[in-house]
Amino acid sequence: FDSLVHSNRTAYLWWCSTLKVKPNDLISSVLSTEVNHFAMKEFILPSLGRQPGTLLWGNAVAPLLPVFFLNKQLSLIVLNNAGLNDIGIKHLTEGLAGHPSVTNIHLDRNKGIDNSSVPMLLDMLKKNHNVVELSLNGTSITPGPHLAALQAQLKQNMRA
């Protein structure tokens, strides 16, 4: 992969092809086409309204992660109502555990995120102290020790 000949959009499409994931037009539409210009500060997936999303179900988030890493100033990622489930969370958390600048991640209204997602999210927070905000409103994580553990780690990250 040669980033000198790619844009955010062509990098996403290249990784879709490499990982054998069907590209999504909505995702492609929000990625810039400027070659060798990886200065994205935020990635906000357009709202899919009230319908439950399936945009990032399973492995569909995987081709976005290399794009996120090309953008060293990326601080905000919003993937609300995108259909993320445990497979997607596994890719996302492993991919963002070492991102140098991401501080805020919004995963609201992804019903596939549940208590089994918490260890992966917690591991990411422990590895990446830059992340100080993780929004999980409207997910299937139940109140109690799971949320408390995430909140405690976020507080620790804020002090780091």
N, C-alpha and C positions, 0 to 999 in steps of 0.2 A: 504494500500500500504506500503510495507516494502522495503525501498531503500537498505537495507543491502543485499538483495538477487537479486537485479536488476542491470542491466547495462543501459546505455542510450538507447540502442536498445530495450531491453526487457521492459523498462519503457514505451517507445513509444508504443510498441505493446500492453502492458497491458492497457494503456489509450485508445488506439483505440478500444479495446474490450469493455472497460467500457463505453465509450461514443458512441459506435455503429457507429464508423467511419471506413471505409475500409482502412487498412494499405497500405502504398505505398512503394514499393520495393526500389525506388530511395532514399526516405527519410531514410528508414531503413539502406541502404547501407552506408550512411555517419555517422551513429551513432555508437559509440564504443560498444564493447561487453564485456569490462572488468567490472566485477561485483564490485559494490560499489566504483566506480572510476568516480566521477562526477567533472572532472576538465576541461571540454570543455571551451576554451576561445573564440572560434568563431564557428558559425554555418553558413556555406555557402552552400546553395542549389545549386547543380550542374546546369550548364546552360542547358537550353532546346533549345538553338539555337534561330533562328528567329521565330519559330512557336509560336503562342500565347499559353501560358501555361494554364493548368486547374488543375494543381497539388494540389493547395490549395484552390480550389473553395469552397464556402460555409463554412461548419463546419470543413473541412479537416485540418485546422491549429490548431484546439483545442487540439488534443493529443500532439502536440509539446510543448505547454506552460508549462505543469508540468515538462517536460524534461528540458526546459530552466531554470526553477526555481531550479531544483536539481543541476544545474551547477552555483554555486555562483560566479564564476570568469568570466562568459560569458560576453564579452563586445561588440562583433560584431555579428549582425544578418543580413544575406544577403538572401533575398527572392525575387530576381529579376525574372520577367517574370513567376510568379508562378500561375497566375490566381486568385490572391486575389481580392475579391469584398467586398461590405459593410459588409456582414456577417462575412467574415474572418477578416476584419479590426476591427470589434467590438470585436471579441475574442482576437485578437492580442493586441489591445490597452488596453483592460481591464486587460489582462494577464501581460503585460509589465509595466503597470502603477506603480507597486511596486517592480519591479526587482531591486536588489541591485547594479548591476554592469554594466548593458547594457548602452553603451554610443553611439553606432553607429548602425543605422538601415537603410538598403538599400531595398527599395521596387520599384525599377525602372521597367518600362515596364509592370506594372500591370494595364491594361486598365480598370479594374473594380473599381479602386480607382479613385473617382471623387470628385466633390465639396461637395457631401453629406458625404464623408468620413472625411472631414476637422474637424468638431466639435469633432469627436472621437479622431483623431490624436492630436488635440490641447489639449484636456482634458488629454491625456496621458502625453504630454510634460509638462503640468502644474503640474501634480502629480509626475512625475519622472524627477527631475532636473538633473539627471545624463546623460540623453539623450541630446547630444550636436550636433549630426549629424543625419539628417533624409533626405535621398535621395529619391526623387519622380520623377526623370526624366522619361519622356515617359508615365506618367500616364494620366488620363483624367481630372486632376485638371486644371482649366483654370487660366491663369495669372490674377492678380488683388488682391482684398482684402483677398481672401482665402489664397493664398500663402504668402502674406504679413503678415498675422496673424501668420502663422507657423514660418516664418523667424524671426519675432519679438520675439516669445517665445523661439526659439533656441538661439537667442542672449542673452536673459535673463538667460537661463540655463547656458550659458557659463560663465556668471558673478557670478553665484550662488556658 
